[in-house]
């Protein structure tokens, strides 16, 4: 495997950078098109490998795998504590290869609608679900961007997706997802911290072909405010981290 950079460049959510990144709907469309293009090509191969049991990963990718799994495990534990999974409906927005939706189905969730911007990711998630003998009546996959999703679900979950989008666009996505949630909303994102600002600078020192998307850190206050505007209040938080992986996980309930 060709060597990869140690870290994709992180972009801080300063007002100046956000004004540039999200100044118009055309720019927002460009952001989504870039992410979609990345995950339909080199990004799919890279992240499918990370979110698997493959040994063909470097140290950074392995740490990302470990960190993401911590986030997934946290969510599954929280949902298990709430109970009544069989009677609940779930939306796994930005499902990737099914890292959350497949084990959630195996725990007995009643109905799961899982979607991803990348058709390649959806195809792989469907393959993994079929391999795990999970019925399409229980777990259904579709290809869609977050803002085009519709429907009503008891719980809406979006994990490690907002790192690909700047603050204003991510807040809009949070607000839209909250409008689909009847009782619970769970999201994770890379929080802005001085340490991550430092890592941003380090990451920019490593050129390489896999650095094809920006990685955004987000202000937690803005994410919380977006959920609150839709009628939700934060009830639980955790910070999951491994080297080169930082993810703030927040569970909201309808107020």
N, C-alpha and C positions, 0 to 999 in steps of 0.2 A: 504494500500500500504506500502510495506517495506520501511524504510528510505533509502535515497540515499545519496551519498557524495555531498558536497556542490559544488564541481567543479572537472571536469576531469582534470588530470595533463596536464599542458601546457608545451610545449617544445620550448625553444628559438632557433632561427636560427643561433647559433654561428657556425663558420667554423668547429670546431671540431665535434659538434653534427651532422652537415649536412654531413660531410665526412663519418661519421659512418652510418647515415641513408640512404644515397643515393650513396653508393660507387659502386654499380653495378646494372645491369638490374635485376639480381636475387633479390636484395633487394627491388627494385621498385615493382617487381611482388609480393613480400611478403607483402609489404605495402598495395597494392590493394586487395590482397586476404584476409588480415586481416579485412579491411574495409568492404568488401563484406560479409564475414562471420558474422561480427557484425550486419550489417543491415538486414541480412536474419534471425536473431534469436532475441536475447534480444534487440538489437538496434532498430529493427523495432517496437517492442511493445512500447519502450520508446519514440521514436521520433514521431511515429504516434499519441501517446497520447499528446505530446507537441504541435504538429501542428494540433490541433483539438479544439473543444469547451469543451472538457472534464474538469470536476472539479477535477478529480483524478490526480492532479499534485501538487508537492511541490512548495515552494516559488521560488526556483532557476529555476525550469522548467517553471514556469509562467513568470518569467522575461526573459528567453530565448525566449519564445513565443512572448512576447511583443517586444523584440528587433528585432527578425527576421521579424515580421510584419512591423516594421518601415522600414526595408531594402526593403521589397517587395513593400510597399507603395511608397517609394522614386522612385523605378524603374518604377512603373506604372505611377507616375506623370511625370517623365522625358519623357517616351514614349508618354504620352498624349500630352505633350508640342510639341514634334516633329511632331505629327499628322500623317495622312494618314495610320492608322493602318490596314485598310482593304486591302490595296494594298501591304502590307509588309509581308515578311516571317521571322519567328523567330525560333531559336533553344534554348530550355531551357535545358541546359546541367546540369545533376544532379538535376532533377526536384523534387525529394522526393515524397511527396504525392500530388503534384500539386499546392502548395501554390502560385506560380507565374503564371503558365501556365493556370490554370482554370480562374482566374479573368482576365487575359489578353485576353483569348478567349471571355469572357463575355463583354469585352470592344470593341470587334469587330475585333480583329486581323485576318488577312487573312488566314495565315497558320502557325501552330506551330508544330514543331517536338520536343517532350519532351522525355528525356531519363534519366535513373538512373542505377547505378551499381547494385542495389538491385531489383530483380524480385518481391519481396514482396512489395516494395515501388511502383513499377510500377503498380502492381495489385490494390493497394489501390487508387492510383491516377486515374486509369481508372474507378474504381468504383465511385469515387467522381465526375468525369467528366460526367459519365452517369447519375448520380443522379441529376446533374445540367442541364441535357438535352443538353449537348454539343456534336455536331456531330463529329464522327471520321474523317470526311473529313476536318474538321477545326483543330482538335487537335489529333495528333497521338502519342502514347506512345510506347517506346521500351526499352529493357534492354541492357545496354552497358556501358563499362567504357569510360571515356572521350577520351582517346587516340585512341580508335577504332571508334569514330564517324567520319562520312564523309559527304560530301554534301556541298552546298553553300547556305547561308542564308543572308538576308539583315542585320539582327541583331542576334548576338549570346550572350547569357546571361548565367552566371554561378554564383550562389549565395550560399555563406556559405558552399562550398564544400571543398575548399583548406585547411580548418582547419584540415582535416584528413591526409594531406600529407606534407612532409618536403619541404624545400625551393626549392631545385633543381628539384624535381619531379613536384611541383606546377608550377614552371616557364616553364617547358616543356609543361605542360598542357595548360597554357596560350598561349604559342606560337602556339600550335596546334589549339586551338579554334579560335585564330585570323586568321589562314589560311583559316578558313571556313566562316569568316565574310566578306561580301561585303562592308559594310559601318560602322557598329557600333559593338562594343564589350563592354559588361558591366560585371564586375566581383566584387565580394566582398570576403574579407578574414579577419582573425583576425590579426591586425597589431602588430608588435613587439614594445612594449613600456616598460619603466622601471616598470610601474604599473602592466602590465601583467606578467612581469618577477617575480614580488613579488607574484602575485596571483598563479603563477606556484608553488612556494614554499608552499603556503597555501594549494593548492589543493592536494599536495602530502601527506599532513597530514591526509587525509580522506580516509582510505581504504574502499573498498566496491565492491560488485560483478558487479556493473554497470560501473566501471572504466575499460572497456575492450578495449578501443582504446586510442591512444595518441592524444593530441590536440596541433597542431603546430601554433605558431605565426610566421608571415612571414615579411621579410623586404620589405617595399613598393618599394624601389628603384629597387629591383630585379624583382618584378612583372611588374613594369612600363617598365623596360629595355626589358623584354621578349616580351611585346606587341609592343614596338617600333621596335624591331628587325623584327617583322612581318609587319611593315609599319603603325602602329597606334600611335596616340598621345593622351594623356589624355586631356579631355576637361571639366570634371566635377568631383568633389569629394564630399563625405560627410562621416561623422563618426557617425554611429548609435550605441547607447549604452543604456543598462539597466544593473542593477547589474548582474554581471557574463555573460554579453554579450557585446562584442566589435566587430564591423565590419566596416572595411574601404570599402566603395563603390566607384568604379571609372568607369566612362564612357569614352570610347575611341572612336575616329573617325579615319577612314582611312586618312592618311596624303596626 
